[in-house]
Each structure stands twice: as structure tokens, then as C-alpha cells.
């Protein structure tokens, strides 16, 4: 098995990563672009997006592809669950023990080698419950 070469952390990448690590809102690439432009006014949305994709591929951050919405990004690369508001799209971390037994169960029912799983809960956030 070969391992991917180490990812060089450029100044742009570091600023994008810093911006992502400062929030827990699971921003979109567009949101991060707006945050990063305060420090790097000439950066393009494409550059932000490509760097986010690269960091997600390398496991530095998580890319969340949640229920029909724009991709969101999470600075916490550790496996954890999320809950998404089906009305406004807000995504929060969910402090819940990982259910690793589901991976063993899935492995027994398929010929796939199970690497990990993602579990997303949906509901209404506190603000949307009052609408």
C-alpha cells in the first residue's frame, strides 16, 4: 500500500485552515471565501475551493456532503456525527458515541472492506422550531 505524499501547507492553505478552525458552523466554500478574503483580498473562490478539496482528500479536514445542500467543511477531522436542520441547513456536531458495531455488521453483509461510516441526523434547529 502506498501513502499519499505529505501535503505542503502553503500560506494560502494555512490561512484557509485557520479560518475553518476558528468556527464550528461547518461553513461552505463560499462562507470561507468571504472569511479568507479579509486576510487575502486577491484570493479567488476557486483557490479556496481547490484547497478545501485537497485538504479533505488528505484527511486534514472533513467535507460534509449533507442532504442536497452545498458542501460544507469541518475543521475537526476526527470521525463524529452531525445533525442538520432540514429547514435552514444549519449543521452542528453531535456529541454521540461512535457506533462501530454497524461497520462490523455491514462488513458481514457485503464483500466490501468497510473503512468508516457517516451518519447524519436531520431535524429542526432551535430557531426553526419556532417558525
Secondary structure, 3 states (H helix, E strand, C coil): CCCCCCCCCCHHHHHHHHHHHCCCCCCEHHHHHHHHCCCCCCCCHHHHHHHHHHHHHCCCCEEECCCCCCCEEECCCCCCEEEEECCCCCEEEECCCCCCHHHHHHHHCCCCCCCCCCCEEEECCHHHHCC
